[in-house]
Amino acid sequence: MHQLTVVIGSRSGLHARPASLFVKAAARQPVKVTIAREGRDPVDARSMLAVLALAAPYGEPVVLSAEGDGARAAVEELAELLAQDLDTAA
């Protein structure tokens, strides 16, 4: 299993636009990736409703996890995406 903690970089947190970009990127991964806030159960990163329900604000650390072939690359790609301010992404 590969895990990585990343801080939410979008100034408005992980709301609709950033969550949509993140979920689409997670759906393209060859492995299932989960995302969790501290003290909460992990949720499927491919589920828009589950990701929105996390209500992760700007600056909040979240943990991305995945298992299997390609887990490290998937988690690192998604972590890099979350660290950006996705509200300003084109």
Wavefront OBJ file of the C-alpha trace (Angstrom):
o trace
v 0.000 0.000 0.000
v 1.229 3.473 -0.816
v 0.046 6.437 1.260
v 0.809 10.112 1.004
v -0.390 13.093 3.030
v -1.048 16.263 1.055
v -2.417 19.671 2.011
v -5.431 20.993 0.075
v -4.129 23.835 -2.093
v -7.389 25.258 -3.444
v -8.222 28.468 -1.586
v -11.883 27.496 -1.426
v -11.138 23.953 -0.276
v -12.199 20.750 -1.954
v -15.564 22.039 -3.197
v -17.309 21.483 -6.557
v -14.717 22.547 -9.159
v -11.583 21.202 -7.428
v -13.418 18.040 -6.399
v -14.623 17.468 -9.969
v -11.091 17.791 -11.376
v -9.744 15.496 -8.652
v -12.464 12.834 -9.123
v -11.937 12.788 -12.899
v -8.189 12.314 -12.401
v -8.820 9.563 -9.831
v -11.151 7.756 -12.242
v -8.335 7.605 -14.819
v -6.003 5.776 -12.435
v -5.320 2.042 -12.882
v -5.938 1.430 -9.169
v -8.597 2.424 -6.673
v -7.462 5.431 -4.645
v -9.013 6.527 -1.372
v -8.901 9.926 0.319
v -9.425 10.653 4.011
v -9.373 13.533 6.446
v -7.789 12.952 9.836
v -10.094 11.000 12.116
v -12.471 9.992 9.326
v -12.883 6.846 7.287
v -11.357 6.872 3.805
v -13.688 7.313 0.835
v -13.396 6.328 -2.813
v -11.604 9.133 -4.661
v -13.691 8.330 -7.774
v -16.948 9.273 -6.017
v -17.901 12.936 -6.396
v -20.447 12.771 -3.568
v -18.003 11.086 -1.200
v -15.231 13.587 -1.975
v -17.584 16.544 -1.530
v -18.836 15.066 1.754
v -15.293 15.268 3.128
v -15.709 19.068 3.140
v -11.933 19.450 3.240
v -11.008 23.146 3.589
v -7.947 24.973 2.265
v -4.815 23.961 4.145
v -6.334 20.730 5.482
v -4.099 17.663 5.258
v -5.680 14.626 3.622
v -4.304 11.121 3.156
v -4.352 9.448 -0.253
v -3.942 5.666 -0.351
v -3.825 2.988 -3.035
v -2.688 -0.612 -3.474
v -1.455 -2.623 -6.404
v 0.497 -2.018 -9.580
v 0.680 1.680 -10.237
v -0.337 2.715 -6.709
v 2.677 4.913 -6.089
v 2.329 6.798 -9.388
v -1.430 7.205 -8.932
v -1.136 8.593 -5.406
v 1.704 10.926 -6.343
v -0.150 12.268 -9.400
v -3.300 12.930 -7.378
v -1.326 14.482 -4.515
v 0.333 16.886 -6.938
v -3.092 17.844 -8.270
v -4.575 18.464 -4.791
v -1.628 20.614 -3.769
v -2.475 23.104 -6.549
v -5.085 25.843 -6.417
v -7.551 24.106 -8.735
v -9.864 27.111 -8.815
v -7.331 28.868 -11.014
v -6.487 25.832 -13.180
v -7.437 26.139 -16.827
l 1 2 3 4 5 6 7 8 9 10 11 12 13 14 15 16 17 18 19 20 21 22 23 24 25 26 27 28 29 30 31 32 33 34 35 36 37 38 39 40 41 42 43 44 45 46 47 48 49 50 51 52 53 54 55 56 57 58 59 60 61 62 63 64 65 66 67 68 69 70 71 72 73 74 75 76 77 78 79 80 81 82 83 84 85 86 87 88 89 90
